[in-house]
């Protein structure tokens, strides 16, 4: 999906060239994945001669929002603070991470007023 979100439309061969090697996939694996994405209505395919051109039907921001909420719901009872706590316990937050979190909290506090 990332390849299609970056540039569309793409053929299966173009998608494979962009992501296949990085994922360790064979071309038939990618074609199976594309078939599944078609069935889920996540991508569309338009015949172009002897090949198909694939386009995303799902907006990246919508996908990220749904997956993020699913992660929070499944692992942290829908709460963000335990997620942040989990990651801060597992790996050291950088000064930039801390500054970003403080800025986000300040923005959220200002929105509540």
Secondary structure, DSSP 8 states (H G I E B T S, - for coil): -HHHHHS-SB-HHHHIIIIIHHHT--HHHHHHHHHHHHHTTSEEEEEETTEEEEEE-S-HHHHHHHHHHHHHHHHHTT-HHHHHHHHHHHS---HHHHHHHHHHHHHHHHHH-
